[in-house]
Amino acid sequence: MLSNGWILSVGGLFSGLLAGLLGIGGGTVLVPILVALNYTPLQAVATSSLAIIITSVSGSIQNWRMGYLDLRRVILLAFPALITAQIGVYIADRLPAHLLLTAFAVFLIINIYLGNLRRKLTTNQLSDNPQISPMLARLATGGAAGLLAGLFGIGGGVIMVPLQMWLLNEPIKVAIQTSLGVIVITAISACIGHALSGNVVFEAGIFLGMGGLIGAQISTRFLPQLPDRIVRFCFYCLLAILAVYTFWQAWELKNIKDF
């Protein structure tokens, strides 16, 4: 584990930067890193959730100190996420490894669409907001985030931010900062569920989380001033590469299983 410690810490640092800049938990990066280091897909998903707790707590504390965190918004979204995160854990625990990886790879590709949706919402290119009650909007947004957290070991911010903007008409920076606070809750819920099933590799998760803690502190300090155009482009390229790699890993696992 010590030989992989630096790799895990650097991976966590990168995920922490993404957490603060884009309002995501970083699991889209952490899970492929863990799979590349020969952890099983289920261990990767479960351990990612532990790292995300540390990362998101760090970023949220910084947002709170700077006066950017609305606890009421966080609680309203976090409540449904607590329940659906356990549903995600249940599904992940029962999916064959190659199917879990395949689903994760598909999700990486969907992330690109979600990012484009968020960009359109940010620039007011998508004005046909659905007429839905705030309560239902929060149930849908928090519920989707919790399900993804338990299933894929991510914080859920990648789906929360566009849904907050689309369904709740929140400005992007408010959505990102609220999302990061909700990720604390979704990650804790998912991590507890996976830990009870014995899926979490605690040492690896701590290495990842400590790197993420530093990255989140850096990125949340610069979020109010920093445009995300270049970060978004680099992130999309990274998602495409990770999706190809994850599909390949899923194919390898399926061939081993069939053999």
Backbone hydrogen bonds, N-H to C=O, Kabsch-Sander energy under -0.5 kcal/mol:
donor,donor_aa,acceptor,acceptor_aa,energy
4,N,1,M,-0.7
5,G,1,M,-0.6
5,G,2,L,-1.0
6,W,2,L,-0.5
8,L,4,N,-2.7
9,S,5,G,-2.5
10,V,6,W,-2.6
11,G,7,I,-2.4
12,G,8,L,-2.4
13,L,9,S,-2.3
14,F,10,V,-2.2
15,S,11,G,-2.1
16,G,12,G,-2.2
17,L,13,L,-1.9
18,L,14,F,-2.0
19,A,15,S,-2.1
20,G,16,G,-1.8
21,L,17,L,-2.3
22,L,18,L,-2.8
23,G,19,A,-1.1
24,I,18,L,-0.8
29,V,26,G,-1.7
30,L,26,G,-2.2
31,V,27,G,-2.2
33,I,29,V,-1.6
34,L,30,L,-2.4
35,V,31,V,-2.4
36,A,32,P,-2.5
37,L,33,I,-1.2
38,N,35,V,-1.7
39,Y,34,L,-2.2
44,A,40,T,-2.8
45,V,41,P,-2.4
46,A,42,L,-2.4
47,T,43,Q,-3.1
48,S,44,A,-2.1
49,S,45,V,-1.3
50,L,46,A,-1.0
51,A,47,T,-2.0
52,I,48,S,-2.4
53,I,49,S,-1.2
54,I,50,L,-1.3
55,T,51,A,-2.3
56,S,52,I,-3.0
57,V,53,I,-2.3
58,S,54,I,-2.0
59,G,55,T,-2.2
60,S,56,S,-2.6
61,I,57,V,-2.4
62,Q,58,S,-1.7
63,N,59,G,-2.2
64,W,60,S,-2.6
65,R,61,I,-2.5
66,M,62,Q,-1.6
67,G,64,W,-1.3
68,Y,63,N,-3.1
69,L,63,N,-0.5
70,D,68,Y,-0.6
71,L,69,L,-0.8
74,V,70,D,-1.8
75,I,71,L,-2.5
76,L,72,R,-2.1
77,L,73,R,-1.5
78,A,74,V,-2.3
79,F,75,I,-1.8
81,A,77,L,-0.9
82,L,78,A,-1.8
83,I,79,F,-0.8
84,T,80,P,-2.2
85,A,81,A,-2.1
86,Q,82,L,-0.7
86,Q,83,I,-0.7
87,I,83,I,-1.1
88,G,84,T,-2.2
89,V,85,A,-2.1
90,Y,86,Q,-2.1
91,I,87,I,-2.2
92,A,88,G,-2.6
93,D,89,V,-2.2
94,R,90,Y,-0.6
94,R,91,I,-1.2
95,L,91,I,-1.0
100,L,96,P,-2.3
101,L,97,A,-2.2
102,T,98,H,-2.1
103,A,99,L,-2.6
104,F,100,L,-1.9
105,A,101,L,-2.5
106,V,102,T,-2.3
107,F,103,A,-2.1
108,L,104,F,-2.0
109,I,105,A,-1.6
110,I,106,V,-2.3
111,N,107,F,-1.7
112,I,108,L,-0.7
112,I,109,I,-1.0
113,Y,109,I,-1.0
114,L,110,I,-2.5
115,G,111,N,-2.5
116,N,112,I,-2.0
117,L,113,Y,-2.5
118,R,114,L,-2.3
119,R,115,G,-2.0
120,K,116,N,-2.3
121,L,117,L,-2.3
122,T,118,R,-2.4
123,T,119,R,-2.0
124,N,121,L,-1.0
125,Q,120,K,-2.9
126,L,120,K,-1.0
127,S,125,Q,-0.6
129,N,127,S,-2.1
132,I,130,P,-1.1
137,A,133,S,-2.4
138,R,134,P,-2.3
139,L,135,M,-2.2
140,A,136,L,-2.6
141,T,137,A,-2.4
142,G,138,R,-2.8
143,G,139,L,-2.2
144,A,140,A,-2.1
145,A,141,T,-2.0
146,G,142,G,-2.4
147,L,143,G,-2.2
148,L,144,A,-2.1
149,A,145,A,-2.0
150,G,146,G,-2.2
151,L,147,L,-2.2
152,F,148,L,-2.8
153,G,149,A,-1.4
154,I,148,L,-0.8
159,I,156,G,-1.1
160,M,156,G,-2.0
161,V,157,G,-2.5
163,L,159,I,-1.6
164,Q,160,M,-3.2
165,M,161,V,-2.0
166,W,162,P,-2.5
167,L,163,L,-3.0
168,L,163,L,-0.8
168,L,164,Q,-1.0
170,E,164,Q,-1.6
175,A,171,P,-2.6
176,I,172,I,-2.6
177,Q,173,K,-2.3
178,T,174,V,-2.6
179,S,175,A,-2.6
180,L,176,I,-2.1
181,G,177,Q,-1.2
182,V,178,T,-2.2
183,I,179,S,-2.3
184,V,180,L,-0.9
185,I,181,G,-0.8
185,I,182,V,-0.5
186,T,182,V,-2.4
187,A,183,I,-2.7
188,I,184,V,-1.8
189,S,185,I,-2.4
190,A,186,T,-2.6
191,C,187,A,-2.8
192,I,188,I,-2.4
193,G,189,S,-2.0
194,H,190,A,-2.4
195,A,191,C,-2.8
196,L,192,I,-2.2
197,S,193,G,-0.7
197,S,194,H,-0.5
198,G,195,A,-1.5
199,N,194,H,-2.4
202,F,200,V,-0.9
205,G,201,V,-2.1
206,I,202,F,-2.2
207,F,203,E,-2.1
208,L,204,A,-2.4
209,G,205,G,-2.5
210,M,206,I,-2.6
211,G,207,F,-1.7
212,G,208,L,-2.3
213,L,209,G,-2.3
214,I,210,M,-1.4
215,G,211,G,-2.0
216,A,212,G,-2.9
217,Q,213,L,-1.7
218,I,214,I,-1.9
219,S,215,G,-2.6
220,T,216,A,-2.4
221,R,217,Q,-0.8
222,F,218,I,-0.8
222,F,219,S,-0.7
223,L,219,S,-1.2
225,Q,222,F,-1.0
226,L,222,F,-2.1
232,R,228,D,-3.0
233,F,229,R,-2.0
234,C,230,I,-2.4
235,F,231,V,-2.3
236,Y,232,R,-2.3
237,C,233,F,-2.0
238,L,234,C,-2.3
239,L,235,F,-2.5
240,A,236,Y,-2.2
241,I,237,C,-2.1
242,L,238,L,-2.8
243,A,239,L,-2.4
244,V,240,A,-2.0
245,Y,241,I,-2.4
246,T,242,L,-2.7
247,F,243,A,-2.6
248,W,244,V,-2.1
249,Q,245,Y,-2.3
250,A,246,T,-2.4
251,W,247,F,-2.3
252,E,248,W,-2.3
253,L,249,Q,-2.4
254,K,250,A,-2.2
255,N,251,W,-2.3
256,I,252,E,-2.2
257,K,253,L,-2.3
258,D,254,K,-2.8
259,F,255,N,-2.2
